[in-house]
Amino acid sequence: MADGSKVNLPIVRIMSENNDGSNLVLFLSGLSGSSAQWDLVLPQLEGKSWDFAYGAPILPNVAFNGRRPTVTALAALIADEIRRLNYTSVIVVAHSVGSFVALGVCRLLPGVVKTAILINGGLTTVAKFLDKPAREMIRNPGPCLSALRLFILVGSPAPARVKRAIASSERSSKAVLGNLVSKQSLASEEQRRSMIERAGSPDSIRALWDNRHHWQQFVSYAGDISARVIFLVGDQDPMSSEIDTRSMAALLPHASVEVLKGVGHAAPIETGKAVAKVIIEAMTSE
């Protein structure tokens, strides 16, 4: 483990050091900000000669004096920290809205970030909905309503005992999560806990509000991103569908799309082994 003097804990938190300090896999969480969403992925990466780290989520942070960062500001601080730590080969792995932070880091560190793996990150309609809600709700009500369901889930605080009770029951979990995740993922209590017990923070909703027009910024710089970008999309994802994902990938110079069968919007939890396989392939190719 890295010592506290080496790492700026609020921005980049090193979990393990397994190489000479040149190669890093950086995990960025989705809207909930929970690093636990990677708990079913990381065991598959044991023994690999790369360092692993978590990046800060889009939530209040001491580096911003407790204020909520914008996507752009957070990406800039993460990029600065990677430079300070002298990593020369980085793979950024992000889930959902964390993908926009990942792409911001790619823009700021050309030649350093070799690959970005964006899981459930093809949020074309959802990002446009945040930017112009009325127009997009009329055009694409399905994904917009699914996004609202997720926003309520991650933004509504609930006592821990209530969340534990919901996660203990497959039927209750289905009622809360709806079609956001695949039916198969609800069969495992471990997966249900990962999706439900760590949700519920009003800060998530405020972060969405602060970044509601980020789509316009992303479109303005998307063509400048030189890193290879791999989108992983679940074929049952109601928010970042294959169509939306391919539309977002088309804005990037070096992007590809891989479809995960039977998977919804929580791929790191629903199919950790498949996600880890893509990460390992990216490590091998660097």
C-alpha positions in Angstrom: 0.0 0.0 0.0 1.1 3.5 -0.7 1.9 5.8 2.3 0.0 8.9 3.0 2.9 11.2 2.1 2.9 10.0 -1.5 -0.8 10.2 -2.3 -3.2 13.0 -2.3 -6.0 10.9 -0.8 -9.0 13.1 -1.7 -8.2 12.9 -5.5 -6.3 9.7 -6.3 -6.1 6.9 -3.7 -3.6 4.2 -4.4 -4.8 0.7 -3.4 -1.8 -1.4 -4.3 1.7 -0.9 -5.8 2.8 -3.8 -7.9 5.2 -2.3 -10.4 8.0 0.2 -10.8 5.7 3.1 -10.6 5.1 3.6 -14.3 1.8 1.7 -14.9 -1.5 2.6 -13.3 -5.1 1.4 -13.6 -7.4 4.1 -12.3 -11.0 3.3 -11.3 -13.7 6.0 -11.4 -17.1 5.4 -9.9 -20.5 6.3 -11.1 -23.0 8.7 -9.6 -23.2 7.0 -6.2 -19.5 7.6 -5.7 -19.0 4.2 -4.2 -15.7 2.4 -4.9 -17.4 -0.8 -3.7 -18.9 -1.2 -7.2 -15.4 -2.5 -8.2 -15.3 -5.2 -5.5 -16.3 -8.0 -7.9 -13.8 -6.8 -10.6 -10.6 -6.3 -8.6 -10.1 -9.9 -7.4 -9.8 -10.9 -11.1 -6.8 -8.6 -11.4 -4.7 -10.0 -8.6 -1.2 -10.7 -9.5 -1.0 -8.2 -12.4 2.0 -6.0 -12.4 0.2 -2.7 -12.4 -0.7 -0.2 -9.7 -4.4 0.2 -8.9 -6.1 3.3 -7.6 -9.5 4.9 -7.0 -10.2 8.4 -8.3 -12.4 10.8 -6.5 -16.1 10.9 -7.5 -18.2 13.9 -8.6 -19.1 14.6 -5.0 -18.1 17.2 -2.3 -14.4 17.0 -1.7 -11.9 18.5 0.7 -9.8 19.4 -2.2 -12.5 21.9 -3.2 -13.0 23.1 0.4 -16.0 20.7 0.7 -17.7 22.1 -2.4 -19.0 20.0 -5.3 -16.5 19.8 -8.2 -17.5 20.1 -11.8 -16.5 17.3 -14.1 -13.9 19.6 -15.7 -12.4 20.7 -12.5 -12.2 17.1 -11.1 -10.6 15.8 -14.3 -8.0 18.5 -14.0 -7.1 17.7 -10.4 -6.9 13.9 -11.2 -4.6 14.7 -14.2 -2.4 16.9 -12.0 -2.1 14.1 -9.4 -1.2 11.5 -12.1 1.5 13.8 -13.3 2.8 14.3 -9.8 3.0 10.6 -9.2 5.0 10.2 -12.5 2.9 7.5 -14.1 3.6 7.2 -17.8 1.1 4.5 -18.8 -2.5 4.8 -17.5 -5.7 2.8 -18.1 -8.8 4.7 -16.9 -11.8 2.5 -16.0 -15.0 4.4 -15.4 -18.7 3.6 -14.8 -21.7 5.6 -16.0 -21.3 9.3 -15.4 -17.7 8.8 -14.3 -17.0 8.2 -18.0 -17.1 12.0 -18.6 -14.4 12.5 -15.9 -12.4 9.8 -17.6 -12.7 11.4 -21.0 -11.6 14.7 -19.4 -8.5 13.1 -18.0 -7.8 11.6 -21.5 -7.9 15.0 -23.0 -5.5 16.5 -20.4 -3.0 13.6 -20.5 -2.5 12.7 -24.2 0.1 10.0 -24.5 -0.1 9.1 -20.8 -3.7 7.7 -20.8 -3.4 4.8 -23.3 -6.9 3.4 -22.9 -10.2 4.4 -21.4 -12.7 1.7 -20.6 -16.1 3.2 -20.2 -18.7 0.9 -18.7 -22.3 1.8 -19.2 -20.9 5.2 -20.2 -22.6 5.8 -23.6 -24.9 8.3 -22.1 -25.8 10.3 -25.2 -29.6 10.7 -24.5 -29.2 11.1 -20.7 -26.5 13.8 -21.1 -28.6 15.7 -23.6 -31.6 15.3 -21.2 -29.6 17.0 -18.4 -28.7 19.8 -20.9 -32.1 20.3 -22.3 -34.6 18.2 -20.3 -37.9 19.2 -21.9 -36.7 18.7 -25.5 -35.1 15.4 -24.8 -38.0 14.0 -22.7 -40.2 14.5 -25.7 -37.7 12.9 -28.1 -36.6 10.0 -26.0 -38.9 9.4 -23.0 -37.7 5.9 -22.2 -34.0 6.6 -21.4 -35.0 9.8 -19.7 -37.4 8.1 -17.4 -34.9 5.4 -16.6 -32.4 8.2 -15.8 -34.8 9.8 -13.4 -35.3 6.5 -11.6 -31.6 6.2 -11.1 -31.3 9.8 -10.0 -34.0 9.2 -7.3 -32.3 5.9 -6.2 -28.9 7.4 -5.7 -30.1 10.7 -4.4 -32.7 9.6 -1.8 -31.2 9.0 1.6 -32.6 6.0 3.6 -31.6 4.5 6.9 -29.0 1.7 6.6 -31.4 -0.8 8.1 -34.0 0.0 5.4 -31.5 -0.5 2.6 -30.3 -3.8 4.1 -33.9 -5.0 4.3 -34.5 -4.1 0.7 -31.2 -5.8 -0.4 -32.1 -9.0 1.5 -35.2 -9.5 -0.7 -35.0 -10.1 -4.5 -38.6 -8.9 -4.9 -38.0 -5.7 -2.9 -34.8 -5.0 -4.9 -36.6 -5.5 -8.2 -39.3 -3.0 -7.0 -36.6 -0.4 -6.3 -34.2 -1.0 -9.2 -36.8 -1.7 -11.9 -35.3 -2.4 -15.3 -32.0 -0.6 -14.5 -30.2 -4.0 -14.0 -30.7 -7.5 -15.4 -32.9 -10.0 -13.7 -30.0 -12.4 -13.2 -28.1 -9.8 -11.1 -30.9 -9.7 -8.6 -30.5 -13.4 -7.8 -27.4 -12.7 -5.8 -27.7 -11.0 -2.4 -24.0 -9.8 -2.7 -24.9 -8.0 -5.9 -28.1 -6.6 -4.5 -26.2 -5.2 -1.5 -23.6 -3.6 -3.8 -26.3 -1.8 -5.8 -28.6 -0.7 -3.0 -26.8 -0.4 0.4 -24.4 2.3 -0.8 -27.0 4.4 -2.7 -28.7 7.5 -1.3 -27.0 10.9 -1.1 -28.6 14.2 -2.0 -25.1 15.3 -3.0 -25.4 13.1 -6.1 -28.4 15.2 -7.4 -26.6 18.4 -6.7 -23.6 17.1 -8.6 -25.9 16.4 -11.6 -27.2 20.0 -11.4 -23.8 21.5 -11.3 -22.8 19.5 -14.4 -26.1 19.6 -16.3 -24.5 21.3 -19.3 -21.4 19.2 -19.5 -22.5 17.5 -22.8 -21.8 20.7 -24.6 -18.2 20.8 -23.2 -17.6 17.2 -24.1 -18.8 17.6 -27.7 -16.4 20.6 -28.1 -13.3 18.5 -27.2 -14.3 14.9 -28.1 -12.5 15.0 -31.4 -9.2 15.9 -29.7 -9.0 12.7 -27.5 -6.1 10.5 -28.8 -6.5 7.6 -26.3 -8.1 4.4 -27.3 -11.6 4.3 -25.9 -13.5 1.1 -25.3 -17.2 1.3 -24.5 -18.8 -1.7 -22.7 -22.6 -1.6 -23.0 -25.1 -4.0 -21.5 -27.7 -5.1 -24.0 -30.4 -4.6 -21.3 -29.2 -1.2 -20.2 -32.1 1.3 -20.5 -29.9 4.4 -19.9 -26.9 3.8 -22.1 -28.3 1.7 -24.9 -26.2 0.3 -27.7 -27.6 2.9 -30.1 -26.7 5.7 -27.7 -23.3 4.2 -27.0 -22.4 4.0 -30.7 -23.6 7.5 -31.2 -21.2 8.7 -28.4 -18.4 6.6 -29.7 -18.7 8.1 -33.1 -17.6 11.5 -31.7 -14.3 10.0 -30.6 -11.4 9.3 -33.0 -10.4 5.9 -31.6 -13.4 4.3 -30.0 -14.9 0.9 -30.2 -18.0 -0.7 -28.6 -18.4 -4.1 -27.0 -21.8 -5.5 -26.1 -22.3 -7.4 -22.8 -25.2 -9.9 -23.2 -27.8 -10.1 -20.4 -26.4 -7.0 -18.6 -28.1 -3.8 -17.4 -26.7 -0.5 -16.1 -24.5 -2.0 -13.4 -22.0 -4.1 -15.4 -19.1 -4.0 -12.8 -21.5 -5.7 -10.4 -23.5 -7.8 -12.8 -20.6 -9.2 -14.7 -17.3 -8.5 -12.9 -15.4 -11.2 -14.8 -16.3 -9.9 -18.2 -15.2 -6.3 -17.2 -12.0 -7.6 -15.7 -11.3 -9.5 -18.9 -11.4 -6.3 -21.0 -9.1 -4.6 -18.4 -6.6 -7.4 -18.6 -6.6 -7.3 -22.4 -5.9 -3.6 -22.2 -3.0 -4.2 -19.8 -1.5 -6.8 -22.1 -1.7 -4.6 -25.2 0.1 -1.6 -23.5 
